[in-house]
């Protein structure tokens, strides 16, 4: 899972917004929604921080360990140094931080440093260790789930020493029962499709949300994709319709996630927006290339700048949040007519709905006014 974003919608940001609001004047309700989305986006400046290289699992196909990312930096453990780094980010205008690893729940003291320093913090966890509520009430927590049913244990149920474990999903359900901070990042795979509905139903009954991702095994050939894409899309949309309070998403996002294609292009190295702005490899892209997530950087555990939100292995990558971001930073592709703009605004609303700290999260919504005479 990558990053909540500030919209750097090139080319011609002001011109694009002017065109969007001109279109929206045909629909006052849509114009109001567009204004709210833009207000939300203006308050977000985000980075990704790898708070630890350690993890208590060795999941099959994990990008972090398949690419030996844990061997490419020397982890900073001193809380004073970590606090100074968080303060530096805050003072530079960063308002949102995505904490990943490794497994961040192994280093709760580091999570607390960021939670006390940065306004909006999201933590990605494998769900094996609880992230307490006390003092971390406003965190957004993304809990990993791969495939669903027994497939999750088959893919994730390995200790670093190779010992098999089981019951990861059920254990995490108990840990985050009725916890509004939690959203499950449920990566779909061919093998997991028979377990899709029962898994979604269990999460719905647990009082959490779901964002669908795509299982891409970094240890295999990149051609190892879901074979029956249309069936998968049909099921994703059926889950959204059946469990609207649980499933975060939109048919356009689902299709882009599964196929890697939009009405204007293909997801990949030249188009992915989740690149570190300060990495020297992207200097030309910042001035001449496709839209990016503005001011975004991914920082390794030694606080150096990583190439992108994952590894730079673009052929294998289908990061769910990078796909979301790709759709949003390309707002100008959705300005052909009012229906396209409606799609973009709805995508943006769903994107922000994932995060517990966002005004779009269901827990942040004001209760409905009682009917007159009720």
C-alpha positions as CSV (number, residue, x, y, z in Angstrom):
1,X,0.0,0.0,0.0
2,X,1.4,3.4,-1.0
3,X,0.4,6.9,-0.2
4,X,-2.5,9.3,0.3
5,X,-1.8,12.2,-2.0
6,X,-1.6,15.8,-2.8
7,X,-2.8,16.2,-6.4
8,X,0.0,17.4,-8.7
9,X,-2.2,17.2,-11.8
10,X,0.0,18.2,-14.7
11,X,0.0,19.6,-17.3
12,X,-1.4,23.1,-16.4
13,X,-2.9,22.5,-13.0
14,X,-4.8,25.8,-12.8
15,X,-6.1,25.4,-16.3
16,X,-7.3,21.8,-15.5
17,X,-9.1,22.9,-12.4
18,X,-10.7,25.8,-14.2
19,X,-12.0,23.3,-16.9
20,X,-13.2,20.9,-14.2
21,X,-15.2,23.6,-12.4
22,X,-16.6,24.9,-15.7
23,X,-17.9,21.4,-16.4
24,X,-19.3,21.0,-12.9
25,X,-21.4,24.1,-13.1
26,X,-23.9,21.9,-15.1
27,X,-24.4,19.9,-11.9
28,X,-24.3,22.0,-8.7
29,X,-24.1,19.0,-6.4
30,X,-21.1,17.7,-8.3
31,X,-19.5,21.1,-8.1
32,X,-19.9,21.0,-4.4
33,X,-18.3,17.5,-4.2
34,X,-15.4,18.7,-6.4
35,X,-14.7,21.6,-4.1
36,X,-14.7,19.3,-1.1
37,X,-12.3,16.9,-2.7
38,X,-9.9,19.7,-3.7
39,X,-10.1,21.1,-0.1
40,X,-9.2,17.6,1.2
41,X,-6.3,17.2,-1.3
42,X,-4.8,20.6,-0.5
43,X,-4.2,19.6,3.0
44,X,-2.2,16.5,2.1
45,X,1.5,16.4,1.6
46,X,2.7,12.9,2.1
47,X,5.8,10.7,2.3
48,X,6.4,7.0,3.0
49,X,8.8,5.9,5.7
50,X,10.2,2.4,6.2
51,X,10.4,2.4,10.0
52,X,12.0,-1.0,10.3
53,X,13.6,-3.7,8.1
54,X,12.5,-6.5,10.6
55,X,9.5,-8.7,10.1
56,X,8.1,-11.7,11.9
57,X,6.8,-13.3,8.6
58,X,8.3,-14.2,5.3
59,X,5.4,-14.1,2.9
60,X,5.7,-15.6,-0.6
61,X,6.2,-12.9,-3.1
62,X,6.9,-10.1,-0.7
63,X,8.5,-7.3,-2.6
64,X,10.5,-6.2,0.4
65,X,12.3,-9.4,1.0
66,X,12.3,-10.8,-2.5
67,X,14.4,-7.8,-3.4
68,X,16.5,-7.9,-0.2
69,X,15.5,-4.4,0.7
70,X,16.3,-5.2,4.3
71,X,20.0,-5.6,3.2
72,X,20.2,-2.2,1.4
73,X,20.4,0.1,4.4
74,X,21.4,0.2,8.0
75,X,18.3,0.7,10.2
76,X,18.3,3.7,12.4
77,X,17.0,2.7,15.9
78,X,17.7,5.7,18.0
79,X,14.4,7.4,18.9
80,X,16.0,10.8,19.1
81,X,17.2,10.6,15.5
82,X,13.8,9.3,14.4
83,X,12.0,12.1,16.2
84,X,14.3,14.7,14.6
85,X,13.6,13.2,11.2
86,X,9.8,13.3,11.8
87,X,10.1,16.9,12.9
88,X,12.1,17.8,9.9
89,X,9.4,16.3,7.7
90,X,6.7,18.1,9.5
91,X,8.5,21.4,9.4
92,X,9.0,21.0,5.6
93,X,5.2,20.9,5.2
94,X,4.6,17.1,5.3
95,X,1.2,16.4,6.8
96,X,0.8,12.7,6.0
97,X,3.1,9.7,6.6
98,X,2.7,6.1,5.5
99,X,4.7,3.8,7.8
100,X,5.8,0.5,6.4
101,X,8.5,-2.1,6.8
102,X,9.2,-4.8,7.6
103,X,6.5,-4.9,10.2
104,X,5.9,-1.6,11.9
105,X,4.0,-3.2,14.8
106,X,7.3,-4.6,16.0
107,X,8.5,-1.0,16.7
108,X,5.5,0.7,18.4
109,X,7.8,3.3,20.0
110,X,8.7,4.5,16.5
111,X,5.0,4.6,15.4
112,X,4.3,6.7,18.5
113,X,7.0,9.2,17.5
114,X,5.4,9.8,14.1
115,X,1.9,9.8,15.6
116,X,2.9,12.6,18.0
117,X,4.6,14.6,15.2
118,X,2.8,14.2,11.9
119,X,-0.9,15.1,11.6
120,X,-2.1,12.1,9.5
121,X,-0.3,8.7,10.0
122,X,-1.1,5.4,8.3
123,X,0.5,2.1,9.3
124,X,0.7,-1.0,7.1
125,X,0.7,-4.2,9.2
126,X,0.6,-7.9,8.7
127,X,-1.9,-8.2,11.5
128,X,0.1,-10.5,13.7
129,X,0.8,-7.9,16.4
130,X,-1.9,-5.5,17.8
131,X,-1.4,-1.8,17.4
132,X,-2.9,-0.4,20.6
133,X,-5.6,2.2,20.7
134,X,-4.3,4.3,23.6
135,X,-2.3,7.2,22.3
136,X,-2.8,6.0,18.7
137,X,-6.5,6.7,18.4
138,X,-6.2,8.6,15.1
139,X,-4.0,6.2,13.1
140,X,-5.2,4.7,9.9
141,X,-4.2,1.0,9.9
142,X,-4.0,-1.1,6.7
143,X,-4.0,-4.8,7.5
144,X,-2.6,-7.2,4.9
145,X,-4.6,-10.1,3.5
146,X,-3.5,-12.2,0.6
147,X,-6.0,-14.3,-1.4
148,X,-8.5,-15.0,1.4
149,X,-9.5,-18.3,3.0
150,X,-6.7,-20.9,3.3
151,X,-4.7,-19.1,0.5
152,X,-3.7,-16.4,3.0
153,X,-1.9,-18.9,5.2
154,X,-0.4,-20.6,2.2
155,X,1.1,-17.3,1.0
156,X,1.9,-15.6,4.3
157,X,2.1,-18.3,7.0
158,X,5.9,-18.5,7.3
159,X,8.3,-17.4,10.0
160,X,11.7,-16.1,9.1
161,X,13.2,-19.5,10.0
162,X,10.8,-21.2,7.6
163,X,8.4,-22.6,10.3
164,X,4.8,-22.8,9.1
165,X,2.0,-21.0,11.0
166,X,-1.7,-20.7,10.4
167,X,-4.8,-18.8,11.4
168,X,-3.4,-15.4,10.4
169,X,-6.7,-14.0,9.2
170,X,-8.8,-15.2,12.1
171,X,-6.2,-13.8,14.6
172,X,-6.2,-10.4,12.9
173,X,-10.0,-10.3,12.8
174,X,-10.0,-10.7,16.5
175,X,-7.4,-8.1,17.0
176,X,-9.2,-5.4,14.9
177,X,-12.8,-6.3,15.6
178,X,-14.9,-3.2,15.4
179,X,-11.8,-1.0,15.2
180,X,-12.7,1.9,12.9
181,X,-9.0,2.6,12.2
182,X,-8.6,-0.7,10.3
183,X,-9.0,-1.3,6.6
184,X,-8.0,-4.6,5.0
185,X,-5.8,-4.5,1.9
186,X,-7.2,-7.6,0.4
187,X,-5.0,-8.7,-2.6
188,X,-6.8,-10.9,-5.0
189,X,-5.4,-13.9,-6.7
190,X,-6.7,-16.7,-9.0
191,X,-6.4,-19.3,-6.2
192,X,-8.3,-17.1,-3.8
193,X,-11.4,-16.3,-5.8
194,X,-13.5,-19.2,-4.4
195,X,-13.0,-17.6,-1.0
196,X,-13.8,-14.0,-2.0
197,X,-17.3,-13.6,-0.7
198,X,-16.9,-15.4,2.6
199,X,-13.8,-13.3,3.3
200,X,-15.5,-10.1,2.5
201,X,-18.5,-11.1,4.6
202,X,-16.2,-11.9,7.6
203,X,-14.6,-8.4,7.4
204,X,-18.0,-6.8,7.1
205,X,-19.2,-8.6,10.2
206,X,-15.9,-7.5,11.9
207,X,-16.8,-3.8,11.4
208,X,-13.9,-3.0,9.1
209,X,-13.5,-1.8,5.5
210,X,-11.7,-3.4,2.5
211,X,-9.6,-2.0,-0.3
212,X,-8.9,-4.6,-3.0
213,X,-5.3,-5.0,-4.2
214,X,-3.7,-7.3,-6.7
215,X,-1.4,-10.2,-5.8
216,X,1.7,-10.0,-7.9
217,X,4.4,-12.5,-6.8
218,X,7.8,-10.8,-7.0
219,X,9.4,-14.2,-7.1
220,X,7.8,-15.4,-10.3
221,X,7.6,-14.4,-13.9
222,X,5.6,-11.2,-14.4
223,X,3.3,-13.0,-16.8
224,X,1.8,-14.9,-13.8
225,X,-1.4,-12.9,-13.7
226,X,-5.0,-13.5,-13.0
227,X,-6.3,-15.4,-16.1
228,X,-10.0,-14.7,-16.1
229,X,-10.0,-11.0,-15.6
230,X,-13.6,-10.4,-16.5
231,X,-14.8,-12.9,-13.9
232,X,-12.7,-11.3,-11.3
233,X,-14.0,-7.8,-12.2
234,X,-17.6,-9.1,-12.1
235,X,-17.0,-10.5,-8.6
236,X,-15.3,-7.4,-7.3
237,X,-18.2,-5.2,-8.5
238,X,-20.7,-7.7,-7.0
239,X,-18.9,-7.4,-3.6
240,X,-19.0,-3.6,-3.8
241,X,-22.8,-3.7,-4.5
242,X,-23.5,-6.4,-1.8
243,X,-21.3,-4.8,0.9
244,X,-21.3,-1.1,0.1
245,X,-20.3,-0.1,3.6
246,X,-17.3,-2.4,3.6
247,X,-15.8,-2.4,0.1
248,X,-14.0,0.8,-0.9
249,X,-13.7,1.1,-4.6
250,X,-15.2,1.9,-8.0
251,X,-15.6,-0.1,-11.2
252,X,-13.0,2.1,-13.0
253,X,-10.4,1.5,-10.3
254,X,-11.1,-2.2,-10.2
255,X,-10.6,-2.5,-14.0
256,X,-7.4,-0.5,-13.9
257,X,-6.1,-2.5,-11.0
258,X,-6.7,-5.9,-12.7
259,X,-5.8,-5.0,-16.3
260,X,-3.2,-2.2,-15.7
261,X,-5.0,-0.1,-18.4
262,X,-7.1,3.0,-18.5
263,X,-8.8,4.8,-21.4
264,X,-5.6,6.7,-22.1
265,X,-2.7,4.4,-21.2
266,X,-1.0,1.6,-19.4
267,X,0.4,1.5,-15.8
268,X,4.2,1.1,-15.7
269,X,7.6,2.7,-15.2
270,X,6.8,5.8,-17.3
271,X,3.4,6.4,-15.9
272,X,3.4,5.4,-12.2
273,X,3.1,8.6,-10.1
274,X,4.5,7.1,-6.9
275,X,8.2,8.0,-7.5
276,X,10.5,9.8,-5.0
277,X,10.7,13.4,-6.1
278,X,14.2,13.8,-4.6
279,X,15.7,10.7,-6.2
280,X,18.2,11.8,-8.9
281,X,16.9,9.1,-11.3
282,X,13.6,11.1,-11.7
283,X,15.0,14.6,-12.4
284,X,13.8,14.6,-16.0
285,X,10.5,13.0,-15.2
286,X,9.7,15.9,-12.8
287,X,9.9,18.4,-15.6
288,X,8.9,16.6,-18.7
289,X,7.1,13.4,-17.8
290,X,3.7,12.1,-16.7
291,X,1.9,13.5,-13.6
292,X,3.4,12.5,-10.3
293,X,2.4,12.6,-6.6
294,X,3.8,16.0,-5.7
295,X,6.5,16.3,-3.1
296,X,6.4,12.5,-2.4
297,X,9.4,10.6,-1.2
298,X,9.9,7.1,0.1
299,X,12.5,6.9,2.8
300,X,14.4,3.8,3.8
301,X,15.1,2.8,7.4
302,X,18.3,4.8,7.3
303,X,16.3,7.9,6.1
304,X,17.9,7.8,2.6
305,X,15.6,8.3,-0.4
306,X,14.3,5.1,-2.1
307,X,13.6,5.1,-5.9
308,X,9.9,4.8,-5.5
309,X,7.1,3.6,-3.1
310,X,8.3,-0.1,-3.6
311,X,11.4,-1.4,-5.4
312,X,11.5,0.0,-8.9
313,X,10.7,-3.5,-10.3
314,X,8.0,-2.0,-12.5
315,X,7.2,-5.1,-14.5
316,X,6.0,-6.9,-11.4
317,X,4.4,-4.0,-9.6
318,X,0.7,-3.4,-9.3
319,X,0.7,-1.5,-6.0
320,X,-3.0,-0.7,-5.2
321,X,-2.3,2.8,-3.9
322,X,-0.1,3.7,-6.8
323,X,-2.9,2.7,-9.1
324,X,-5.3,4.9,-7.1
325,X,-2.8,7.7,-7.3
326,X,-2.4,7.2,-11.1
327,X,-6.1,7.8,-11.6
328,X,-6.2,10.8,-9.4
329,X,-3.2,12.7,-10.7
330,X,-4.5,12.3,-14.2
331,X,-7.6,14.4,-13.6
332,X,-7.1,16.1,-17.0
333,X,-8.0,12.7,-18.6
334,X,-11.5,12.9,-17.1
335,X,-12.6,16.2,-18.4
336,X,-14.1,15.2,-21.7
337,X,-17.6,15.4,-20.4
338,X,-19.7,15.6,-17.2
339,X,-19.8,11.8,-16.8
340,X,-16.0,11.5,-16.9
341,X,-15.7,14.2,-14.2
342,X,-18.3,12.4,-12.1
343,X,-16.2,9.3,-12.3
344,X,-13.1,11.1,-11.2
345,X,-14.7,12.8,-8.3
346,X,-16.2,9.5,-7.1
347,X,-12.8,7.9,-7.4
348,X,-11.3,10.6,-5.3
349,X,-14.0,10.3,-2.6
350,X,-13.4,6.5,-2.4
351,X,-9.7,7.0,-2.2
352,X,-9.9,9.3,0.8
353,X,-12.6,7.1,2.4
354,X,-9.9,4.5,3.2
355,X,-8.1,6.6,5.8
356,X,-9.4,6.9,9.3
357,X,-8.0,10.4,9.6
358,X,-9.8,11.6,6.5
359,X,-13.0,13.6,6.6
360,X,-14.3,11.0,4.1
361,X,-14.0,8.0,6.4
362,X,-17.4,6.7,7.5
363,X,-16.6,7.2,11.1
364,X,-16.1,10.9,10.5
365,X,-19.4,11.4,8.8
366,X,-22.1,13.4,10.7
367,X,-25.2,11.4,11.6
368,X,-28.1,12.0,9.3
369,X,-30.7,14.6,10.3
370,X,-33.9,13.0,11.7
371,X,-36.8,13.2,9.3
372,X,-39.3,16.0,10.0
373,X,-42.0,14.6,12.3
374,X,-39.9,11.6,13.3
